[in-house]
Amino acid sequence: MTVMEISFNPNVERMAPSTTLAISARAAELKRQGVPVIGLSAGEPDFDTPAPIREAAIAAINAGFTHYTQNAGIPELRSEICRSLKERNGLNYSPDEILCSNGAKQSIAMTVIALCRPGDEVLIPAPYWVSYPEMAHLAGASPVVMQTNVNAAWRITGEELEQAITPKTRVLILCSPSNPTGSVYSRAELESIAAVLRHHEHVFVISDEIYQHIVYDSSFTSFASLPGMKERTITVNGFSKAYAMTGWRLGYLAAERPIVAAAEKIQGQTTSAPSSISQKAGVAALQMDRAVVDGMVAQFRRRRDFLHAELSSIDGLVCPLPEGAFYLFPDVSAYLGTSDGSTPIRSSSDLCLYLMEQHLVALVPGDAFGAPNCIRISYAASDDDLREAARRLVKGFAGLS
């Protein structure tokens, strides 16, 4: 039998590879070849992990804290997460309702696998993070995409949710602030969603709040803080974005104990607990002065304003100003069907390939996010890179007609 003849799990075969990781890998390969590509595709802060976090990790290593920990995470970290959720999110959890994982992505995947049964439906507002539908596929469930539009600030309404829910609906995934749009749900908007869910007790909510601390022009509301929602909400968060800890691989979920126990069972039979050293670093992250995070957010805001102004100067590009996260998500419909004379631009994937190969800027096509007329641009990059990328993008779009 050759490798090509192997029959794989059909749930895995239904999954698509991560487009964001693929493009980031391609950009990195071009850089290794000496091609000066500017990568604005990855959702990764360009800042170094703050010093108090690094120092805590070094101290853990020097103290010999390098062995397995409890599967759910060390008590100190889970207690700090509980404190943070109470002070910053208005949520009351006990440490046994917290599961620390190898990143927020793992927390979401384990929750979907734990909750969803074959034939269940997972409601996913689009634009969505690329992994949500594939996680549903892995669990044997069916992703049901709810389309939104830029005029609605890429947010669903309670009325739209009511129309989408069926007896098969098991989970609704909400992401606020949003990857890829940067949109942030107001408390009133979330309450309209909660009002519908109160009439559909069979539906759980996974609230992906990984960008909670990166908010500019609005206030953040944790979905589980709404009346009656805590019992059916799985709050997911982590350390990668706000604390510039992407490589540390540390996230967590907070939920009712039976849900945590089911996810903990999955983790215990797959990865086990996250790194002991990362967990000690996570404690330091939650205890350090908030001014460190505020300083990074202030820089993200300045970069957002710069790049948004540059893109808004490009004829035909519709680029809403994001309220959170660190992405721009412009509508590029005006450029689909154009060409530079030799390269036809039929889709956002064609456009991103053209901009990477011809103008050396790596972006992510909107197809991957369920929004084929858009592209995602990360401004989590240095000022120099953003200035040069803006110059290249202006030139690249000007070359299409």
N, C-alpha and C positions, 0 to 999 in steps of 0.2 A: 504494500500500500504506500502510495506517495502522499506527501503532505497535502497536496491539492485534493486528494480523495477522502480526507478525514471529514466526518460529519460532526458539526459542532452543535452545542446547545442552541436551539432556535432563538432563545431570548438574547443570546449574545450576537447571533447573526443579524438580528433586527437592529442592533445598535450601530450607530455611525461613529467614526473616530472623531476626536475633538478637533475642530477646525482651528481654534485659537492656538492650541498646542502645536498643530502642524505648521501653521504660518510662522509662529515664533521659532520653531526649529529650522524652517527654511531660511529665515532672516539670519539666524545664528550661523548657519552653514555658509551663507554668502559672506558674512563678516570674517569667518575663518579663512575664506579664500581671498581676503583682502578687499572685498567689495564694500564700499562705505555706506551700507544700508542703515537707515535710521528706523529702529523698531518701535512702532507705536501700536503694536498689536496685543501685547501682553498686559494683563491686569495686575501689574506688579509695581509697587512704589519703588522709585529709584533711590530713596534714602537708605542709608545704612541703618540697621537696627539700633535704636537708642542705647547709649552707654549703660544705663542702669540695668537693662535687660541682658546685655552681653556680659556684664560683670557678674550678674547672678548666675549665669550659665557657667562661667569660668570657676566661680566659687563652688558650684555643685560638682564639677569635675574634680577639682582639687580635694574636695571633701569625700570623694569616692561614691557620690550619689549617681552611680552608673549601672544600676541593676534594674530588674523588672519592678514595676510598681503595681498597685492594685489596678485591675482591668479598667475600672471606671475613672481612674485618675487619683492622684494623691489627695488626701483630705484637705490639705492646706489650699490647694488650687481650687477645689470644688467649693470650699468655704468662701474664698475670695470672689469666685464667680457669683455666688449667691449674694454677697454684699454688693457687688457691682450691679447686678440685675435689680436689686431693691432700690439702690440709690439713683441709678441712671435710667431705669426702665419702669419703675413702679411695680415690680414683680416680686412676689414672695415665694421662694423655693427653698427647700432643704437640700443639703449635699447629696442625699440619696436620690434626688430628682435631677441630678446633673450627670451627664456622661461626657467625659473628655475624650477626644478622638484625634486622629491624624489629619486634622483639617476640617473646615466646615463642609467641604465637598463630601467627605466620608460620612459626616453626620447626616446630611440630606439623603445620601444613598441608602444608608442603613435604615433610616426612618421609612423611606418609600418601600424598601424590601420588607420591613417588619409589618407595615400596615396593609399593603396592597396584596390582593389575592388575584389569581387568574380571572380575567374578565372585568376587573375593576377599572374605573376611569380616573385619570388624574387631570384635573383642570389646570391649564398652564396659560396665563395671559401672555400674548406676544406683543412686542419683542420679549424674548426670554433668554436666560442664560443657556448656553448651548447644551449643557449636560442634563437639564431637567427632563426632556423627552426621552433621552437615552436611559436615564435611571428608571423611568417608568417601564421601558422595554425590558430592562434587566430583571425587573420584578415580575414580569409577565402581565403587566397592566397595559392599558391603552392610553397614551397621551391624547388629550383633547385640547386643542389650541383655541384660545379665545382671542380673536383679533381686536386690536385697539388701533388708534391712529394718532397722529401728531396733534390734531385739533383737540383731542381729549387728553393731551399731555401724556399719552401712552398709558392711561390708567383705565381699569374697568370700573363700571358702576354696579350698584346693587341690583338694578334692573337687569343688566346684562348677565350677572351671575345667576339670578333667578331663572332666566331662560336657558342657561347652560347646564344647570344641575339636573341629573337624572337619577333613577334608583341605583344605577351602577357607579355613581360618583363616590369616590372614597376620599380623595385628597384634593385640596386646592393649594397650589404653591404661590405664595406672594413674595415678592422681592422689592423691598423699599428701604433705602434708596436702591434704585434699579441698576443692575447690570443687564443690558448695555446702555440704557437711555439716560440714566442719572435722574430720572423722575422720582419724586417723593410723594407718597400718599399723605394727605392731610388727615387729621383725626376725624373730621366729619366724613371724609370719603371712606375711611376704614369703618366707621360706625355704620355707614349704609350697607357695607358688605356684611358686617356682623349681624345686622338686623335681619338679613336674608338667612344667614346660617342658623339663626335661632329657630327657624322653622324646618331645618334639615339637619337633624341631630346625627345623621349617619356620616356627615362630612367632617373630616379633620382638616386642619390648616397647618402647613409648614411655612413658617414665617422666616425667610432668609434675611437676616439683619446684619450681614457681614460688613456693610458699609455704614452702619449706624452712626459712627462718629465723624463721617466725612459728609457733612451737610452744610450748605451755604446760606440759602435764602428762605428756608422754611424750618419748622421744628419737626423733630422725629417723634413718632408714636409707635410703641411696641404693641403689636396686635393683641397679644395675650393680656394686655392691661385693660382691654375693653370688657365691660360687664358680661359675664357668662362665657368668655372665650378662652380663659386660661386652661380649663379642663380639656379642651379639644384642640389646643394649639401646641405645636412643637416649635419652640423658639431656637433657631440655629444662629450661632455667631462664632467668632474666632479671632485670631490675633494677626492674621496675614496683612490685612489692609491698613488698619489704623495704626498698628505698631511696627509696620515694615518688617514683618516676620514671615514672609512667604516660605522661605526655605526651612523654617523650623517645624512646619507641619503640625499645627496645634489649633484645634477647634473644639466646639462643644455643642451639645443640645441640652435643652431644659424642657421637661415635660412631666406629665403624671407618671408615677412610679411604674405602672404596668408597661407603658410605652418605653420608658428608659430600660426596664429589665429585658424587653424583647430586643432592643437595639444592642444592649450590652452582651446579650447572648451571641449575636452576629459578630460583634467585635472580638469576643473571646475566642471564637472559632476561626477568625481570619487574621487580623493584624495584631491583636492584643492591644494593650495600652499604648498611648503615644510615648515618645522618648522621655525618659526621666529628666534629662537635662532641659528639654524644651518646657516641661511642666514647671520646673523651678524658674525658668525664664518668664513663663506666663504669670506666675505669682508676682514677680517684680514688675511686669508690665502693668498689672492692675493696681499695684501699690505706688507706682512712681507719680511724680508731679504731672498733672494733666496739661500743664503748659507745653510739655514736649510734643504731645499729640496736636494741641492747638496750633503750634508753630508749623507743623507739617501741613495741616489743613489750610492755614493761611497761604502757604506757598501753592497748594493745589488751586485755591481760589484765584490767585493771581495768574497762574498758568491757564486756567480755564478761561478767564476773561481775555487774555492775550490771544489764545488760539481761536476762540469763538469769534473775536473781531476779525481775525485774518480770514477765516472760512466764510464769514458773512459777506466779505467783499467779493467773493467769487459768484459771478452771475449764474443764476439757476439753482444754486445750492440752498436748500432750506435747512437751517441749523438751529434748532431750539436751544435755549440756554439751560443747561442742566442745573438741578437744584442740589444734587449730591453726587457721591461716588467720584470717579475721575475719568469719565468718558464723554465724548461728544458723539452724537448719533445723527448725522445729517442725512436728509433725504436727497438722493442723487438721481432721481427719476429723469431729470432734464438731460442727463448725460448717457442714459441707456439708449442704444440705437445710434450712437455717434461713433467716430473713428478718428485715429490720428493720421489716417491716410493708408495705414497698412494693418493696424490692429483694430478689429471690430469690437465694440463694447456692447455686448448683448445682455450682460447681467452685472450685478455688483461684484461677482467673483471675477469676471473679465476685467472690471475696472480696477480691482485691487491688484490683480496680476500685472496689469499695465503700469500702475503706479509703483509697484515694487521693482519690476524688471526694467522699466524705462526711466523711472525717476527716483528709485532707490528709497522708497518709503513703504514700510510694511504696515498694512492695515488689515482689518477683518471684514469680509463681506457680510452684508446683512442677511443673506440666505441662511447662515448658520444660526441666526437668532430669530428666525421666523419672520423676517422683515426684508424681503428680497430687494426692495428699492432703496435700502439704506446701507451705510457702512459705519463700523465702529472705530473711533480714533481714541486711543488712550493718551491723556496728557500727563501721565505719571512718568515724566522724562525731564531731563535737564533743560534749563532755559536755552542753552546753546543748541541742543538738539531740536527743540521746538521751533526756534527761529529758523533754523535751516530747513526743517521739515515743512514749515509753512511756505517758505520760498519755493521749495520743490513742488508742493501741492498746487500752489497758484500757477506755476508754469505748466504742470501736468494737465490740469483742467483746461488751461488756455489752449493747449495743443489739440483739444478734441472739438470736432464740429460735425 
